[in-house]
Each structure stands twice: as C-alpha cells, then as structure tokens.
Amino acid sequence: MKAAIFKTYGNKNSIVVEEVDNLIPKDHEILIKVKATTVTAVDAIFRSGKKFFPRMATGVISPKIKTLGTELSGVVEMTGKKVTGFEIGDEVITDSGTNYGAHAEYVLVTDKDPIVRKPKYLSFKEAGAISYGSLTALPFLRDHGKIKEGDRVLIIGASGSVGTYAVQLAKYYGAEVTAVCSSQNALLVKSLGADRIIDYRKTPIKDIHSRYDIIFDTVGKYSIAKTKHLLTPKGRYLTTILSLRSVFDMLRTGRSKQKSILALTGLRKNKEKTDDLRLITELFKNHKLRAVIDKEFTLDTINKAFDYVAQGHKTGNVVITF
Ligand SMILES: NC(=O)c1ccc[n+]([C@@H]2O[C@H](COP(=O)([O-])OP(=O)(O)OC[C@H]3O[C@@H](n4cnc5c(N)ncnc54)[C@H](OP(=O)(O)O)[C@@H]3O)[C@@H](O)[C@H]2O)c1
C-alpha cells in the first residue's frame, strides 16, 4: 500500500509517498480503505517542527510519527477477530486520533476509537472533513463555554476548519454569533449562520465595543488580556492554542469570574468522541451542519496540500481524496 511518510521537519518535500507493508488488523482493530482524509492546521504545524509543544509530541530530533493525518472516511476492508459492530464493506467516518496514519491508502483504527457508519447522504469527501473541526468546536463551546440559548458569542477565525464548525454549532445552540474573519470570507461565514461579521483586517480587536458571553479564539491570535474589554462579567475566553501564555492565563483566572480556558480536545476519552461524532452526523442529517471544503489534493500531491495549509489562510478544510 502507499503511505505518506513523514521523513524530516520543515522541508517542503519532507513528506514522501512510498510503498509500505500492508497492514493486518489485530483482534480489536479495523482496517479501513481510506476514501478521503484532510491535511489540517495541526498536521502542518507538525510538519514544520517549529512549535515547541507540538515538537515535544512528534519527536525532538526527528519525527517519530511515521504517517500523519487523523480524520477520514472510508470502507472497512478487514476486521480483527474480536471486533463486533462493523463488517467488511461498511462505509465509516472515523478519527485515528493520536495514532495518526490517515495519510495512506489504508489505516488501522481500534474498535474503541471514535468510529460511526457514514450516512448515505454524505459523500466520502464531505465525511472525511468532519471529525477534526467539529470534535474540536463542539466540546469547546458546549463543555468549556457552557453555551446556552441567547448567549452572545464571538468566534475568531470563523473561516477556518474549527471556526466554520464553531459558527454552525453556536447557531445550533441558539447563540447570537459575531464572526471575525476577512471580508473575502464574509459571504461564506454568513451562509453558515453568522449574524454579524467583523473584518479583522479593518477593525482591530481593541476597537470592538460589544460584550460577549463567550469568545472562542479558534486560531489563538489573542489572549484574555487583549479581549477582556469584550467579555461580560462572567464571560469566557476560549483558546485552542497550547502555549506558556494560555496555560498561565488559565491557571491565573481559574478562580475568577472571567476565565481564560485552554482545552486539548483531541485527548478526550474515545467514548466521548464517539458519542459526539454520532451527534455531529445527526446534525448533518438535519442540515444543521455542513463541511466547508476549500481545495482537494491527492496522496501524490500531499506536500502541496501541506504548503497550502501552512499559509494559514485556508477556508474550512483541505481534503485528500483517493
Ligand atoms: N486545542 C485543541 O484541542 C485543538 C484542536 C484542533 C486544532 N487546534 C488548533 O486550532 C487552530 C485553528 O485550527 P483550524 O484548523 O481551524 O485552522 P485553519 O483552518 O488553518 O485556520 C485558517 C483560517 O483562519 C483565519 N485567520 C487567520 N488569522 C486570523 C485572524 N487574526 N482573525 C481571524 N481569522 C483569522 C484565516 O482567514 P484569512 O485567510 O482571512 O486570514 C483562515 O480562513 C490551529 O492552530 C490548531 O493547532 C487545537
């Protein structure tokens, strides 16, 4: 089988597509023929090797993850002896999480990983671009933001993968959504349900004067210090970015009414992720959610996909189809 092998950090051609040994599922594993996966902002950060905390996870000297990629859709090719609930030929949506490996023709997941049947109404392409963004945005807004109907929510980075799902999920929970994005993405973000748009290139954050119950900084460009004037007395600033600053702010505001919260949603329990993936597919079914797809690449052109994602300006998701 062909797989994109993560050879070195930083180099634009550091991912090399090679023939590797076929995978054989162990008792509790499921072998999936990948139909669509994505190159995410996290994959691009990993490839760059430039950020301290991610580098600690991927290998200090050289990459210890052989193949990147987490979210995918595909078809069950083979199941381990003890797998129940999935059969050869089932169309599935899954996320390999910290086992990675989705940038390949085949991937192994376990029957404990978040895996659900792909509904027929979703294309493989769309289904391959669901879990990363939505399973980040959902726990941030629902569990950490405690979102409720009527909340005023500011979503920064509303045109990205996490942001496009965050806008739609915040609307699903009945919030009033102000989205921060550039004007070129305003129409798209409005079409996802945003009530108001602020163009971050024209209006600096310090010049916004409204108050919000939740600020979800999906791209981690600010901090509670820079957004405090925008928070209601019990408002929460949520950030996706692990840094000394975000950890310090979270500790410092832990007992305050206005909180800064960092969460690492990829490290949640598999059961929680599976339940949420079920909820997300239901929301797709009810047309409450849609996947935004920017560009499509193949496994052979995956470095180009990484180069594009690394620029930080994609809208929604960048998909690799097989
Ligand atoms: N903590 C966790 O568990 C967790 C999980 C997943 C991801 N993450 C992190 O979340 C971050 C976001 O991920 P993502 O996949 O959504 O990123 P993404 O899709 O790459 O975000 C790109 C988008 O962000 C917009 N953007 C850039 N700077 C902006 C600014 N100052 N204000 C508003 N919008 C801005 C860009 O719009 P323009 O082109 O108009 O600039 C672009 O559409 C990543 O850094 C990732 O590491 C964390």
The ligand as an SDF file (V2000), in Angstrom:
LIG
                    3D

 48 52  0  0  0  0  0  0  0  0999 V2000
   -6.7000   22.6410   21.3910 N   0  0  0  0  0  0  0  0  0  0  0  0
   -7.1170   21.6860   20.5850 C   0  0  0  0  0  0  0  0  0  0  0  0
   -7.5720   20.6310   21.0210 O   0  0  0  0  0  0  0  0  0  0  0  0
   -7.0440   21.9060   19.1020 C   0  0  0  0  0  0  0  0  0  0  0  0
   -7.6880   21.0090   18.2270 C   0  0  0  0  0  0  0  0  0  0  0  0
   -7.6450   21.2940   16.8620 C   0  0  0  0  0  0  0  0  0  0  0  0
   -6.9680   22.4100   16.3930 C   0  0  0  0  0  0  0  0  0  0  0  0
   -6.3220   23.2180   17.2670 N   0  0  0  0  0  0  0  0  0  0  0  0
   -5.6340   24.4500   16.8100 C   0  0  0  0  0  0  0  0  0  0  0  0
   -6.6440   25.3070   16.3430 O   0  0  0  0  0  0  0  0  0  0  0  0
   -6.0650   26.2150   15.4250 C   0  0  0  0  0  0  0  0  0  0  0  0
   -7.0790   26.5100   14.3490 C   0  0  0  0  0  0  0  0  0  0  0  0
   -7.2520   25.3660   13.5860 O   0  0  0  0  0  0  0  0  0  0  0  0
   -8.0030   25.4040   12.1900 P   0  0  0  0  0  0  0  0  0  0  0  0
   -7.7960   24.0700   11.6140 O   0  0  0  0  0  0  0  0  0  0  0  0
   -9.3640   25.9390   12.3270 O   0  0  0  0  0  0  0  0  0  0  0  0
   -7.1040   26.4840   11.4000 O   0  0  0  0  0  0  0  0  0  0  0  0
   -7.2060   26.9110    9.8950 P   0  0  0  0  0  0  0  0  0  0  0  0
   -8.3450   26.2420    9.2230 O   0  0  0  0  0  0  0  0  0  0  0  0
   -5.8640   26.7430    9.2820 O   0  0  0  0  0  0  0  0  0  0  0  0
   -7.4910   28.4910   10.0300 O   0  0  0  0  0  0  0  0  0  0  0  0
   -7.3120   29.2580    8.9100 C   0  0  0  0  0  0  0  0  0  0  0  0
   -8.3080   30.4060    8.9220 C   0  0  0  0  0  0  0  0  0  0  0  0
   -8.0250   31.3020    9.9840 O   0  0  0  0  0  0  0  0  0  0  0  0
   -8.2730   32.6230    9.5170 C   0  0  0  0  0  0  0  0  0  0  0  0
   -7.4710   33.5920   10.2740 N   0  0  0  0  0  0  0  0  0  0  0  0
   -6.1280   33.6820   10.3230 C   0  0  0  0  0  0  0  0  0  0  0  0
   -5.7700   34.7020   11.1350 N   0  0  0  0  0  0  0  0  0  0  0  0
   -6.9160   35.2680   11.5780 C   0  0  0  0  0  0  0  0  0  0  0  0
   -7.2180   36.3570   12.4590 C   0  0  0  0  0  0  0  0  0  0  0  0
   -6.2580   37.0850   13.0390 N   0  0  0  0  0  0  0  0  0  0  0  0
   -8.5130   36.6250   12.7070 N   0  0  0  0  0  0  0  0  0  0  0  0
   -9.4900   35.9060   12.1560 C   0  0  0  0  0  0  0  0  0  0  0  0
   -9.2750   34.8800   11.2980 N   0  0  0  0  0  0  0  0  0  0  0  0
   -8.0090   34.5660   11.0420 C   0  0  0  0  0  0  0  0  0  0  0  0
   -7.8910   32.5860    8.0650 C   0  0  0  0  0  0  0  0  0  0  0  0
   -8.6190   33.5680    7.3630 O   0  0  0  0  0  0  0  0  0  0  0  0
   -7.8690   34.6120    6.3750 P   0  0  0  0  0  0  0  0  0  0  0  0
   -7.3750   33.7930    5.2280 O   0  0  0  0  0  0  0  0  0  0  0  0
   -8.9220   35.5560    6.0160 O   0  0  0  0  0  0  0  0  0  0  0  0
   -6.7510   35.2030    7.1600 O   0  0  0  0  0  0  0  0  0  0  0  0
   -8.2680   31.1660    7.6260 C   0  0  0  0  0  0  0  0  0  0  0  0
   -9.5300   31.0830    6.9910 O   0  0  0  0  0  0  0  0  0  0  0  0
   -4.7760   25.5790   14.9250 C   0  0  0  0  0  0  0  0  0  0  0  0
   -3.6830   26.3850   15.3050 O   0  0  0  0  0  0  0  0  0  0  0  0
   -4.7090   24.2410   15.6310 C   0  0  0  0  0  0  0  0  0  0  0  0
   -3.3990   23.9620   16.0720 O   0  0  0  0  0  0  0  0  0  0  0  0
   -6.3400   22.9850   18.5990 C   0  0  0  0  0  0  0  0  0  0  0  0
  1  2  1  0
  2  3  2  0
  2  4  1  0
  4  5  1  0
  4 48  2  0
  5  6  2  0
  6  7  1  0
  7  8  2  0
  8  9  1  0
  8 48  1  0
  9 10  1  0
  9 46  1  0
 10 11  1  0
 11 12  1  0
 11 44  1  0
 12 13  1  0
 13 14  1  0
 14 15  2  0
 14 16  1  0
 14 17  1  0
 17 18  1  0
 18 19  2  0
 18 20  1  0
 18 21  1  0
 21 22  1  0
 22 23  1  0
 23 24  1  0
 23 42  1  0
 24 25  1  0
 25 26  1  0
 25 36  1  0
 26 27  1  0
 26 35  1  0
 27 28  2  0
 28 29  1  0
 29 30  1  0
 29 35  2  0
 30 31  1  0
 30 32  2  0
 32 33  1  0
 33 34  2  0
 34 35  1  0
 36 37  1  0
 36 42  1  0
 37 38  1  0
 38 39  2  0
 38 40  1  0
 38 41  1  0
 42 43  1  0
 44 45  1  0
 44 46  1  0
 46 47  1  0
M  CHG  2   8   1  16  -1
M  END
$$$$
